[in-house]
Amino acid sequence: MQRALKNRIIFALLLLVAAISLVASVVLLVRHLSYKRDVMESAKSRLTSLTVQATRSIDLVAREVIDNANSIADQMSSGKLTHKAAEIRLRELLERYPHFLSAALSYRPYAFDPGRKLYSVLQARKNGRIERIQLDTVYDYTKPEYDWFVAAIDHGPRWSQPFYGEASSSLLVAYSVPFQGDMDGVAGRRSARGVVTITISIEEIGRIIESLDLGPTGFGALVSQQGAYLYHPDTELVVLRKTLRQIAHEQNDRDRLILAEQAGKRGSGVLDHRSMSTGFESWLIYAPIPSTGWSMQNTFVKDDLPWDIDLLRRQLIRIITALVIFFSSVAALLSRVCSGNRTRLWAASVMIAIFFATGIGALWKVSLSHNSISRSEGVRINDKAALNRIMNSYTRAASDRHTEAPVYIPTGIFIESASLNSASALMVSGYIWQKYRLGEQDSVPRGFTIGGASSLTAQENYSTKEKGFEIIRWSVNCTVPQQIDHLKYPLEQDKLSLQILHKGLNHNVFLVPDLAAYNFINPTALPGLQKGSILPGWKIERSFFELRENSYNTNFGLERPLNKERFPSLCFSFEIKRNFTDAFISNLTALIIVTILLFTLLMLTSKDERHLSVMQAGSGRILNICASMFLVIVFSHVNIRRTIVVEQVFYLEYFFFLTYFAILLVSLNSVLYSANANIHLVQYQENLIPRLCFWPCLFALLFTITVFTSY
């Protein structure tokens, strides 16, 4: 009766634990998914709102251009406005609207004066002043390539493709509307006499787009209704008049074709996208500009989502812990441990041990996938568009603060070999090169240094001049101390960095990555590293460039203090992960064998004289074997301590401590059992309880330690 009551209590407790852990698992999982959904939806909502606000700002500028150009054209067509008055009006517009770069009145051949083929007068903003330029003396605007005039004459009001304004010396986009002349007696209708054109700078549009907070690596673009780029941080796409369809075919990118189709339909929405060049997951947020039919298209890289990595990791650890407890309690229930049947008890012991071992593996995976090294210390350069956006922002910031304009020096690195010593110092050898623009950067000192390098040798081995640049290459050998956290050994992950600084501190020189020198910029393709590069004991996961902002609290002994608060330094970084398999095989093999032997000794413990004489498994013999195993483990432990230079206890050491504890308990159990100590836990069914609990308790303790070290 008492036994039945005891069994019912155990069954009820196991059922209660299973129910509570199941509910906890579901609640924790729902919270985790809800957090991820909330972050993503909040980011999407914010980005969509930013995109809509940007379209309104651009639309406001475009409407001002359209309304004013249409007004002047209508009044000239009706005769209310003479050419002279129209000229004055155009100048007034430039004075009133600072973002209008130029305004022009251009006539068809011989339409202004029968004795003069071309006539076009331009009011242009140059060097803070408005100048009157006789445009027809600069170039023949009736040639087909000048669609701001030709297309408007032939097809009516329209926005032009971006073009380089020779008079204003900048990249422009123009709105042109024709004004009518006298009635054509032959055609019976009025024909276009000329066009009124107002231009705005692409840079002005860029200011609106680049003011958007699209994350460290996101960027915005603007395309026409035909899918041609009007604005892009990579100005080459604009100058070459690249279209979305062309880029889609070049990169085999179907998402670009969808964007091109949506641009033509004036669609809006959010498109999940994977970059063909970088491999990064991103969102493409697009919306139309109402007055023009253009399409605003912003790219947001999902790596920039404001995840709380620590919170995500802890949520997953809680879920795994609850699930392991649930499955373990269910295993005990299904095995009917209350019955006391040996077969069922062993089945429960094995299953519970397996669940805890699986939980340890899951915790390892979470620890490796949710770590702080994914947080960039600066702005990661994923592609040329992101780099150009950053460079433009620094140039504008310098202009706004009236400080020295930044000088950009493309810099590249190629590492042939790398290694880490026991003191966590990175030793590399390879090449570094720089490109200096001839004529503009002749006075800039040549050279570089590696920040924090304890030793550096750089030997110039190549120099040439081509395509307007002086290219200098050095062979480099250096040793740079790194800060590697070994507390999670052998589950370590870290980021190694080389900070490349310009040699001359008295210049406002910014080193930027020479992305054009690499075939692939995708971090997983390991740009900047020798193909097949290895770091002994580690696996290189990704490599990339970063721009990190440093603050200097000194003027470096110069009479004129330098404004270096936003001075970016170029860093070449690569993420590394400890060779997990190698570390465990080399360090855990002895521990695994010892624990198996300990369990074997536990199973051999007996009071049967015949059994003892055959197996020679008396308590004294077991004590001798345990002492030998203890010495083996101690030497292995000391050897690892010499290899891993760390003051605190690291993760793998807990495996050794548990093994020491297991050796002690097995030895103590053998003595107590052989001495017939009146301890039910030891004497029950010939030492059954210690045998059943060995593996579940060992894995449960390892699981608990893993939870706390990963949390």
N, C-alpha and C positions, 0 to 999 in steps of 0.2 A: 504493500500500500504506500509506504514511504517512498519506495523507488519509483512508483508510478507518478506520485505527486512531483517528485524531483524531475522526472522526465518531462512532465507537462510544463513545469516552470521553465526548463531549458528551451523547450519547443516554443513557448510563448515569447521568451526573450529573443530568440533567433528571429521569430516572425516579426517582432516589434522592430528589431534592428534592420531587417530587410525592408520593412515598410517605410521607416524613417529615412533610410539611405536612398530608397527609390524616389520618394517625394523630394528629398534634397537634390538628387541628381536632376530631376525634371525642372525644379525651380531654378537651379544654378544654370542649367543649359538654356532655359528660356531667357534668363537675365543676360547671359553671354550673347545670345543671338540678338536680343533686343538692343544691347549696347552697340553691337556692330551695325545693326540696321539704323539705329538713331544717328550714329556718326556719319554713315554714308548718306542717309537722307538729308541730314543737316548740311553736309558739304555740298550735295547736289543742289539743294534749295538755295544755298548761299551763292554758289557759282552761277546758277541760272539767273538769280536776281542781279548779280554783278554784270552778267552778259546783257541782260535787258537794259540796265542802267547805262551801260556803254553804248548800246544801240541808240538810246535816246539822246545821249550826248553827241554822238556822231550825226544823228538825224537832225539835231538842232543846228549844227554847223552846216550840214548839207542844205537844209531848208533856207537858211539865211542866204546861201549862195544862190539857190534856185530862185527864190522870191525876188532878190535884187536884180539878178540877170534878166529874168522874165519881165520885170517892171521896165527896165531900161529898153529892152528890145521892143516891147509893146508901144512905148512912147515914141521910139524912133520910127516904128512902122506907121504909126498914126500921124507922124509929123509934129507931134507936140514937143519933141526934143531934137534939137539940132546936133550935129556932130560935135561942135565946140562945147555945147552944154553937156553932152554925154561924157566928153572927156573930163570935164570938171566933176561931174557926178561920180565917175569911176574913182577919181582921186579922193573924193570925200568918203567913198566907201572904204578905201584902204585906211584912211585916218580913223574911221569909226569902228571898223572891225579889224583888230590887230592880227587875227588868224587868217585874213585874206592876204595872200602873198603877192598876187598881181591881178590886174584886170585889163582887158584889151578890147579894142574895136578893130576888127579886121574885115576888109572888103574883098569881094570877088575881083578878079582881074578887070581893070578899067571901070569898075563900078563907082569908085570914089572920084576919079578924074580920068576922062577919056584919053588924056595924054600921058597917063601914068599907069603902068600895069598893076603894080601892087601898092597897097597902102594899109598899114596896120600900126596903130599906136598903142604902146603898152605902158601902163603905170605899174611900176614894180617896187617892192620894198627891198632895199639893199643897204646893209650896214646901218640899220636904224633910220634910214631916210627913204622917202618916196621919190623915185626918179622917173622921168619920162623918157621912154626908149622908142625909137623908130624901128619897130620890129622887122619891117620889110627889108631893112638894110643889114639885118643880122642873118636871116635865112629865108628861104622860099617856103612859106607856110602852106602853099597850095599843093605840095608834094604829098603823095598818098600816105606816107608814114606819119604825117601830122593829122591824126584822126580828129583832134579837137576842132579842127576847121573843116576838113574835107567831109567827114561823116556828118557833122552838123548841117552843112550846106545841103548834102544829098538826102539826109534822112530825118532832119529835125533835131529838137533839143535832146541832148544826151551828155552823159559823163564819159570822159575819155579814159583810155588805159593810162596807167602811170607813164610819164615820160620825163626825160631830163630837160629842164628849162635852161637853155643856153644863156638867155639874158639874165635869169635870176640865179643861175648856177646851183640848182637844187632839183630834187626829184619832186614832181608835181602831179596832181590830178586836177583836171579842168572840167568845168561845166560850161557848155556852149549852147546858146540858143540863137537861131537866125532872126534877123529883122528884115522886113519886106521892103522892096523898092516900089517903083511906079508900076502901074498896070502894063502888062505885056500884051500889046495889041494882037500879036499872032497867036499866042497861047490862050489869050482871054483870061489870064489870071496874073496875080502878082507873084514874082519870083524873089527868092532870097537875094538880098543885096550884099549881105555880110553877116557876121556873127558877133554877138557879145560874149565874151569869155571871162570867167572869174576862176582863178586857180587858188587852191589851198595846198600847202605843203604836206607831203606824206609824213613828214616829221610831226606835223600838228596832229594828224590822226594817230600817229604812233604814241604821242604823249597821252592821249586818252586811253589807248589800249594798254600801254605799259604801266599806267597808274593802277590797273586792276591787280588785286591780290590773288594771284593764281598759284600760289605756293612757290617755293624756291626754284623749282625746275619747270613750272608751267609757263605758257606763253600764249599770246593772242594773235589772230590773223584776220584779215579782211579780204574777201573775194568778191568779184563782180558777179552779176547774175549768170554770166557765161562761165563762171568757175575760174577766172584768171585772178591771180593774186594782185591786190591793190596795196596791201601792206603785209609784211612778214618780217620777223626779226632778222631772217636771212635775206638781206636786200637783193642778193643775186637772183632769187626766185622772182622778185618784182621786176628787176631790170631786164631779165631774159623773158619776161612775160609768160612764166610757167603757169600752167593750169592744173587744177586738181586731177583732171583725167590723165594728163601727161605723167604726173607724179605717181598716180595710181598704177599706171602701166609699167613705169620704171621700177617701182618697188613691189609690184604685185600686191597692192594694197586695195582690197575691195571696199574697205570703209571709206576711202577717199572718193570712190565712185558714188557711194551713197550720199556723201556730202555734196558732191557736184550736182547730183540730181535734186537734193533738197534746196541747194542755192538757187537753182532754176525755178523751183516751185515756191520760193520764199518760205520755206519750212522752218520749223524750230523744234528743238528737242535735245536729248542727250544720247550720245552713242558710245557704247563700250568699245574700246579700241586697244589693240596691241601693236606697239610701234615695230615696224619691220627693221628699223636700223638699231634701236637700243634694246628691244625686247621688253620694255616696260609696259605694264598695263596702265591705261589712262582713260579719261572721259573726254569726248569731243562735244563741247556744248556750243550749239549754233542757234542763231536767231537773225531775222532779216532787219535791214534798215528800211523803214517804210517808204521814205521819200525817194530812195534811189534804187531799191531792189538789190542792193549789196547784201552780203551775208557775213555776219560776225561769227567767227569760229575760234573758240578758246580751247586750249589743250591743258588738261589738268592731270598730272601724273599721280596715280593712286598711292605711290610710295610716300607722297606728301600729305596723305590724310592724317589728321591730328589724333592718331591712335595713342592711347596710354598703354605702351607696351607692357609695363609692369602690371597694370590692371588686367590686361588680356591674359598674361601668363598666369597670374594668380587665379583668375576665374577658371582657366582650364585645369589647373592643379586641383582646385576644389572639386570640379566635376569628376576628374579621374579618381580622386580619393573616395568620393561618394559611390562611384560605380564599382570600385574594387571591393568596398565594404558590402555593397549590395550583392554582388555575385558570390562573394565568399560566404555570406550568410545563407544565400539560396543554396549553394553547394552543400552546406552543412545540413540544411533542411531536407534537401532531396536525398542525401545519403543516410538520413535518419540516424544521426549520431547518437540520439537518445537511446537507441535500442542496445547500444553496447556491442554490437556485432563487429568483430575485428575487421572483416572485409570492408564493411561500410565505413568504419573509422579510417582505414587506410585510404579509401577512395576520397573521403572528405579531406584528409591531410594532403594528398597529392593535388587535388583540384584547388584548394585554398593556396597552396604554395605556387601553383601555376598562375593563379589570378594576381597574386602579389608580384610575381616576377614580371608578368605582362604589364602590370601597373608601373613598375620601375622603368621598363622600356618606353612606355608612353610618356612618362615624366622626362626621360632623356630627350625624346623627340621634341617635346614642348620647350624644354630648356634651350635646345639648339636652334629652334625656329623662332622663338620669341625672346630676343636678346637685345641689349641696348646698343650693340655695334651698328645696327641698322640706322640709328640716329646719326645723321650727318652733322659734323661739327661746323660745316660751312655750307656753301651752295654747290651741290653736285652738278657737274657739267655733263649732261647726257647727250647733247647734240649741238649742232651749230646754231640753231635757233635760240636755244637757252643761253648760249654764250653771247650772242649778239645782243639779246635783251639785257643781259647784265652789263655789258660794256656800254650800251646806250644809257642805262640808268646812271652809271658812274660819270659818264661824260656830262649828262644833264645836271647831276648833282654838283659837279665842279663848276659848271656855268652858273648855276643858281647861287652858289656860295662865293662866286668871283674868285676862286682859287685857281692854282695852276692846272691847266688841262691835262688829263691823264695821257700817258704815252703807253700804248699797248705793244708788247713784244711777244709774238708767238714763240712758245717754248715747248719742246718735246723731250721725251725721255724713252730710252729703251734699255731695259735691264736684262743682261745676259745671264747673270747668276746672282743668287741671294742665299744667305744663310743666317740663322739665329744662334748666338752662343748661349751658354748657360746663364749669362748675366742679362739676357734679353736685349742684346745689342744687335741691330740689323746690319749685316755687312753685304754691300752690293757692289757690283761692277757692271759697267755698261757705257751708254753714251747719252749725252745731253746736247741738244742743239737749239740755236736761237735764230730768229729772222729779224733783221733790222731794215726798215724801209729806207732806201737810198734817197738822199736829198733831205728828207724830213727828219731822220733820226741819226744823222751823221755825228752829231755832238753827244749822243748818248753813249756813256761808257759801255764797252763790251764786257760781258762776263756775268757770273752768277756765284752764289754760295748756297750751301745746304744748311738750313737752320738746325742748330743743336749738334752738328756733326763733331764727333770727338777726333776724327781724322778725315781729311779730304785731300785727294790729289786729282787735279783736273789738267789734262794735257791736250792742248788744241791739236787736232790731227786733220782738220779739213776746213777749208774756207773757199767760198765761191760767190759770184754775183750773177743772179739770174732773175728775170721777171720783176725787176725793180727792187729786189731784196738782196742784202748781204747775208749769206747763210754761213754760220760758224758752228762747228761741231767739236765737242770735247770728248775724250775718253775719260771716264770717271771711276774712281774707287773711293768708297767712303764707308765709315762706320757711324751709325746713328742710333743712340740709345732709344729704346721703346719701352712703353709702360704696358706690360702684359699681366693681366690678373690670372694667377694660377689657382685661385681658391676653388675653382670647379674642376680641376684636373681629374680626369682626362677629357672633360666635356668643355674644354676651353675654346672660345672663339674670340678673335680680336681683330683690330685694324692696325696695320703698319703704315706709316706715312713718311714720305720724304718731302720736307718743306723747302721749295726752291725759291730763293730770294734773289733780287737783282743786286749786282755788285755795288752800284752807286746809290747810296742813301740820300744824296742831295738832289735826286730827281724824282718826280712824281711818276715813276715807272711801274706799270702793272704788268706782271708776267701772266700771260693767258695760254691755255693749252693749244698747241698746233694740231687741231683736230684733222686738218686736211692731210696730215702725214700718216694717218692710220687708215687701213682698209676697213676696219670694223671698230665702232665705238661702243658696241654692246659690251657692258661690263663682264658678262659671262664669257665673252671671247678673249678676255684678258689682254686688252690693248696695252702696249708698252712693255710687255713681258715676252721673253724668248719663248717660242712655241715649244711646249713640252716642259716648261720651267717647273722645277720642283723646289720645295723648301723642306729640307730633311725633317721628318717628324710631323710635318704639317701639310694640309691640302689648301691650295690657293683657290678661293671660291670666285672672287670678282676683283677687277681692278678698274680704277676710274680716277678722274681729276676732280679736285675740289678747289673752290676759292674761299679761303677763310679770312675773316676780318680780324686784324690784330690792332690792339691799342698800345701805343708807345707813350710812356710817361717821361720821355727825355727828348731833347733836341739834337742828340748825338754830337754835341759840341759845336753845332753850327750857329752862326750869328742870327740867322733867320730861322725861327722855329718852323718845323714842318707840320702841316695839318695832316696827321696820319691816323685820325680817329677811324676813318673808314678805309684804311689802306688794306687791300686784299693781298694775301700771299697765296701763291700757287702750290697746291699739295698734290702729289701723286700718291694715291693710297691703294692698298689691296687688302681685302678681307681674307683672313685665314682661319682654318679650323683644324684643331688637333687631329692627327690621324688616329681616329677613334679605335679602329680594329687593332692597329699596331700597338697602341698604348695598353689596351686591355689584355692582349695576348701576352705581351712582355711582362706585365705587372700583376695580372690576375690569375695567370695559369697556376702559379704556386698556391695561391689562396683557394682556388677551386679544388685542386687536388687534395689539399689539406682538409677542407671541409668535407669532401667525400670520404676521406679516410676517417675523420672524426665520426661521421655517421656510421661507417662500417664498424668502428670500435664500439659504438653505442649498441649496435645490433649484436655484437659478439659478447657483450657483457652477460655473464651467466653464473649460476651457482652450481650447475651440474658438474661434478668432479670429472666425469668421463669427457664431457665437452671441453672443460678447461684444459685437460691434459692433452687433448688432440689439437686444439686451437692455440694453446698457450696464451690465453686471454684473461689471465688473472689481473686483479687491480694493480699489482705492482708492475706487471708488464705493460699495462695500458698507461700507467704514469710515466714509464720510461719513453714510450712512443710519443706521448703528448709533449714531453720535455724536448725531444728531438725535433718535433714539428715546430715547437715554439722558437727554437734557435734558428731554424730555416726561415721562418717568417720574419723574425727580428732582423736578420741580415738583409733580407729583401727590402724591408721597410727602411732601413738605414741607407741602403743604396739609392732608393727613390728620393729620400730626403736630401741626399747629396746632389742629385740631378735637378730637382725642383727647388729653386731658391725662393723660399717664401717663409715668412715668420709665423703666420697663422696655420691652423689645421686645415688642410685642403680635403676635398671630397673623397678621394681614393683612400685617404688615411683611415676614414671611418670603417672601411672594409677590413683593414688590419686590426683595428680596435675590436671589432665584432669577432674576428677570428681568435684574437687573444681570449676574449670573453668565452667563446665557445670551447676553446681548449681547456680553460679553467673549469667550466661547468661539466664537461665530459669527464674530466679527471675526478672532480668532486662526486659526481654521480656514481662513478665506478667504485669509489671507496665506500660511499654510503650504502650502495646496493650490496656489495660484498660483505660489509660489516653488519648486514641485517638491521640497519637503523630503522627505528619505528616511525617511518615517514611514508604516509599513504601514497604521496605523489611519486615516490621512488619505487616502492614495493608493489604497487598495483599491477596485477597480471604480468609479473616478471618484467618490470621496467618498461611497460608499454607506453605510458604517458610521455616520458622524455623522448622516446623514439618517434611517436606520432607528432610531437610538437617541434622536433628539430628543424625541419625545413620550413614549415609555415611561420614559426617564430623568427627564424633567421631572415627570411624574405620580408616579413612584416617589419622587422627592425630596419632593414635596408631601405624598404619603401618609406618608412617614417623619416629616416635620415635624408633621403632624396627629396622628400617633400619640403623639409625645412631648409635644405641647402639651395633648392631651386626657387623657393618662394620669394 
